[in-house]
């Protein structure tokens, strides 16, 4: 049994900051790439950021310079630090993690940017 649980979502004003995290638990033998996706209401899911096992990162153009992805292997957790948030960042943010040579999705956490 492998589970991914996101936390840290909520309501934030435009220009504000918010951090979300995703912790993996269960029968885990190895963890490789970890990433974040988001899906806004009425829009397709899009990749936000990815971090590999060696720490290499990649970001969507829309979040470069504002978002930072990181990981703590001891805690089996991936983080997303979000700054200078915009209303268009409003979405359900879900983690996507390679565990035991398979990919798993978290249920997602809602991030709402509004004044």
N, C-alpha and C positions, 0 to 999 in steps of 0.2 A: 504494500500500500504506500503510494507516494502522494503527498498533498502539498499544494502551494497556497499560502495564505497571504494576501496583500493587506496592508494597513497604512494609515496615514492620510487617506483622502479626506476631502471636506470642502468647505466654502472659503474662498479667498478673494480679496479685492484685486482689480487689475493693478499690475505692477508689484504685487506681493510675491511671497515665496511659499513653497510647500514641499515637503519631502514625503515620498512614499517608499514602502519597503515590501519585500516579498520573501518569506521564509519557507524553505523546503523542509519537509519532515517525512518520516516513514522509513521504508526499506530502501535506503540509498547506499549504493556502492561507489558511485562516482558521479560528479557533476562537471559538465563541460561548459558550453556557451550559455549565457543568460541574457535575457532581453526584456524590453518593455514595448508593448503595443498599446494603441488607444483607438477607440471608436466613438465618434461623436454622433449625436442623434441625427438620423437620416443620412449618414455618410458611411463609406466603407472603412473597414479597419485598416490602420496604417502602422508601419514600423516607426517607433520613436527612437530607440537606441539599443545597441547590442554591446556586450562585453564578453570577450573570450576568456578561456582559462588562463592565458598568459597576460591578461590585462589590456589587450588591444580593444579599442572602442570605435564605434561608428554611429553617427547621428543623422537623423532626418534633417534636411536643409532648414526646415521651419523652426527647429529648436536649437540649432548650433549656436554656441555662445551663451545660451540661457540655461540649458539642462546639462546635468552631469550624471553619468551612470557609474556606479562603483559596486564592489562586491566584498563580502567577508566570508571567506571559505570556511573558517572555523565555525561560524554561525549558520552556514549554508543559506546565506541571505544576499539578495541583490537590492540595491537602492537606486532611487532616482531623485536627484535634487533639482528642483524647478525654481527658477528665478525669473523676474520680470514677466510674470504671467499675463497672458492676454485672454480676452473672452473666447477667442477661437481655440484656446487650449482646453476648453471645457470638453470632457469626454470621460468614458470609463477606461481606466488604465489597467491593463492586465499584464502579468508577467508570463514569460514563455521560457522554459528552462529545459536543457538537455540533461536528463537524468537516466543513468543506466542504459545508455544508447537509445533512449526514446525521448520524445518531446512531450511536455506537460504544460497545460494552461492553468493559471489561477482563475478564480471566479471574477476578479476585477474589483477595483475600488473607484468610486465616483469622485472626480475632481471638477468643481464648478468655480469658474472665475467670473465674478459679477460684482457690480457696485450696488 
